[in-house]
Amino acid sequence: MNDRNDGSADQSPSAGPALTRAATSEDIPPDAPVEASTLFGGHRQVVIGHNGCRYVLRITRHGRLILNK
């Protein structure tokens, strides 16, 4: 039996990476900027629903943002 207390035998679930929850609007101040990389998650476009309409926000090949309805 290993009586050492160096953590090498600790395989409990709490030893793994911490789980995080998604940010909500209450977590973010209304005037705080949101990085485009956070919104796009590595993609070139995202679809946004607003008041029952669908909008597409995309990054152009020149790095600009375009919002289309």
KEKE-3310 file (N, C-alpha, C; in steps of 0.2 Angstrom, whole numbers, plus 5000, padded with zeros to 4 digits):
npx = (5004:5002:5008:5012:5010:5009:5001:5001:4994:4981:4966:4954:4938:4938:4951:4952:4950:4942:4925:4916:4903:4892:4893:4882:4870:4869:4882:4890:4895:4884:4891:4903:4915:4915:4925:4927:4932:4927:4914:4913:4920:4930:4924:4918:4907:4892:4875:4862:4848:4835:4822:4813:4818:4831:4848:4864:4880:4896:4913:4923:4935:4944:4944:4934:4918:4902:4885:4870:4853)
npy = (4994:5011:5024:5036:5054:5061:5064:5056:5044:5048:5048:5054:5061:5075:5078:5081:5092:5107:5110:5122:5135:5141:5159:5171:5184:5191:5190:5198:5215:5227:5236:5230:5225:5211:5199:5195:5183:5175:5175:5169:5157:5151:5149:5157:5163:5168:5164:5174:5176:5188:5196:5187:5187:5182:5184:5185:5186:5189:5186:5195:5192:5201:5204:5211:5215:5209:5212:5204:5203)
npz = (5000:4996:5006:5004:5003:4991:4981:4970:4968:4969:4961:4961:4956:4958:4955:4942:4928:4931:4930:4921:4920:4908:4903:4908:4905:4917:4922:4914:4912:4905:4896:4893:4882:4870:4865:4847:4844:4854:4852:4839:4840:4832:4820:4804:4804:4813:4818:4823:4833:4835:4841:4834:4822:4810:4810:4802:4807:4800:4797:4786:4772:4774:4787:4792:4800:4796:4796:4791:4787)
capx = (5000:5006:5006:5015:5005:5012:4995:5002:4989:4974:4963:4947:4935:4940:4958:4952:4949:4936:4920:4914:4897:4892:4892:4875:4870:4870:4889:4894:4892:4881:4895:4909:4917:4915:4929:4925:4934:4923:4907:4914:4923:4934:4921:4918:4900:4887:4868:4859:4841:4833:4815:4810:4822:4838:4854:4870:4886:4901:4920:4925:4942:4948:4944:4929:4912:4896:4879:4865:4847)
capy = (5000:5017:5028:5043:5059:5066:5064:5052:5039:5052:5048:5056:5065:5082:5079:5082:5099:5110:5112:5129:5136:5147:5165:5173:5191:5194:5190:5203:5221:5229:5240:5226:5222:5204:5197:5192:5176:5172:5174:5165:5151:5148:5149:5163:5167:5165:5166:5178:5177:5194:5198:5183:5187:5178:5188:5182:5190:5185:5190:5195:5190:5207:5204:5216:5211:5211:5209:5203:5200)
capz = (5000:4996:5011:5003:5002:4986:4976:4964:4968:4969:4955:4962:4951:4959:4953:4935:4926:4934:4925:4921:4917:4903:4906:4907:4904:4923:4923:4910:4912:4898:4892:4892:4875:4870:4859:4842:4845:4859:4848:4833:4842:4827:4814:4801:4804:4818:4817:4829:4833:4838:4840:4829:4815:4810:4807:4801:4808:4797:4796:4779:4771:4776:4794:4794:4802:4792:4799:4787:4789)
cpx = (5004:5004:5009:5009:5007:5006:4996:4996:4982:4971:4955:4944:4937:4947:4958:4951:4942:4931:4917:4907:4897:4890:4885:4875:4871:4878:4893:4891:4889:4886:4902:4910:4917:4920:4926:4926:4930:4916:4908:4916:4926:4931:4921:4912:4896:4880:4865:4852:4839:4826:4811:4813:4829:4843:4860:4876:4892:4908:4922:4932:4946:4948:4938:4923:4906:4890:4873:4859:4845)
cpy = (5006:5022:5036:5048:5064:5067:5060:5047:5042:5052:5050:5060:5073:5083:5081:5090:5101:5112:5119:5130:5141:5153:5167:5181:5195:5194:5195:5209:5223:5232:5236:5224:5214:5203:5193:5184:5172:5170:5169:5158:5147:5148:5156:5167:5164:5168:5168:5178:5183:5196:5194:5183:5184:5183:5184:5187:5186:5190:5189:5193:5195:5208:5209:5212:5214:5208:5209:5200:5194)
cpz = (5000:5001:5010:5001:4997:4980:4970:4963:4968:4962:4955:4957:4952:4957:4946:4934:4929:4929:4926:4918:4912:4906:4904:4907:4911:4925:4920:4911:4905:4893:4891:4885:4876:4864:4854:4842:4849:4856:4843:4834:4836:4820:4810:4801:4810:4816:4824:4828:4837:4836:4834:4822:4816:4806:4807:4802:4805:4797:4789:4778:4773:4783:4797:4796:4798:4795:4793:4790:4785)
residu = (MET:ASN:ASP:ARG:ASN:ASP:GLY:SER:ALA:ASP:GLN:SER:PRO:SER:ALA:GLY:PRO:ALA:LEU:THR:ARG:ALA:ALA:THR:SER:GLU:ASP:ILE:PRO:PRO:ASP:ALA:PRO:VAL:GLU:ALA:SER:THR:LEU:PHE:GLY:GLY:HIS:ARG:GLN:VAL:VAL:ILE:GLY:HIS:ASN:GLY:CYS:ARG:TYR:VAL:LEU:ARG:ILE:THR:ARG:HIS:GLY:ARG:LEU:ILE:LEU:ASN:LYS)
# end
